[in-house]
Amino acid sequence: MSRPAGGLEGRAFLVTGGGTGIGSACARAFVADGAAVTICGRRAEVLEAAAEKIAASAQVGGSVRFVVADVTDEASVAAAVASALEPTGRLDGCVANAGGGGGMGPYHVQETDEFLRVLQLNVLGTMLCVKHTVPHMVAGGGGSFIGMSSIAGHVTHPYFGAYCVSKAGIEEMMKNCADEFGGRGVRFNAIRPGFIETEIMEGVPRDSATFESYIENTPMRGVGQPDDVGALARFLVGSESRWITGTSINVDGGHHLRRGPDFGPFIEPMLGQNVMQGEKPQED
C-alpha cells in the first residue's frame, strides 16, 4: 500500500551523516512528505550530490539543503543546527545518524586511541546533537529526536570493539533523554538497523562465510535497504508516533531473534588463531 505524500509540511529537520546510505534515505523520506531538511556530513561533494538526488523526490513544499559539519566538534554541530533553523525559524527533529566503526578485533588487542575515536564519533556525536537541538525543540513546543543504534547495540557482535559499546550507549542516552524531556513534548527513540545494503556493508564479500552468517541468522533471509530505515524514521518524526518515546526499534528482518554475525573468518587471517582465542600477539 502507498501513502499519499504530505504530513510534514512546515516542519524542519536536521539529518547528520545525510550524504549517504541510511541518512540520505531518511532525508529523502522527510522531503517527500513536505519537510525542510538540512543534511550534514564532512564531505561537501558527497553532500551536494546527495542533495540533488533528494530534491528530486520533493513534494508538497519539501526542500533540502546541506552544510559541512563534523559531529565530534561542538562548534561544528552548533553551526549545523543554526543552519537547520533557517528555512522555517524552528527545528522539529533531528536524526543523529552520523557514525561508524573501526578497530575490529578481540578486546585484548584493542588500540586505545581507535577505541576512543569510535566512542567519540558515535556517543559524543549523538550527545552534541542532543545538546544543541533540544532547546530549539522545547522552544517550538516539542519535537522528535532519533539516535541511530544498530542490532550490535543489543545482540553480541564479537570482534566489533567499540562499535557495540557505542551503540548500546546511544540507546541508553535516548532512554534517559526521553525521561528528561518528555514533559516538554520532545520524544527520543533509537533505530536498530541490521544488515542494510549501504556503502559500508559492501566491504563484506557476498561469497564469504561472514555474509552467510548474516543470512542464516535472518529469518527473512536477505538484507535490508536504506529506505526501510528511512520509512521508520519518517514514522518516528511524524504525529503518527506522538505517543512513542524512549524505545528502540529493530529494522533487521528478524535478525535480533537469533545471533550476531560471525566476523571470525574475516579477521583471523590478519591476527592469527591464537590471538583470536585470547593470547598475546607475538612481537616482531
Secondary structure, DSSP 8 states (H G I E B T S, - for coil): ----S-S-TT-EEEEETTTSHHHHHHHHHHHHTT-EEEEEES-HHHHHHHHHHHHTT--TT-EEEEEE--TTSHHHHHHHHHHHHTTTSS--EEEE--------S-GGG--HHHHHHHHIIIIIHHHHHHHHHHHHHHHTT-EEEEEE--GGGTS--TT-THHHHHHHHHHHHHHHHHHHHGGGTEEEEEEEE-SB-STGGGGS-TTSHHHHHHHHT-TT-S-B-HHHHHHHHHHHHSGGGTT--S-EEEESTTGGGS-----HHHHHHHH-HHHHTT------
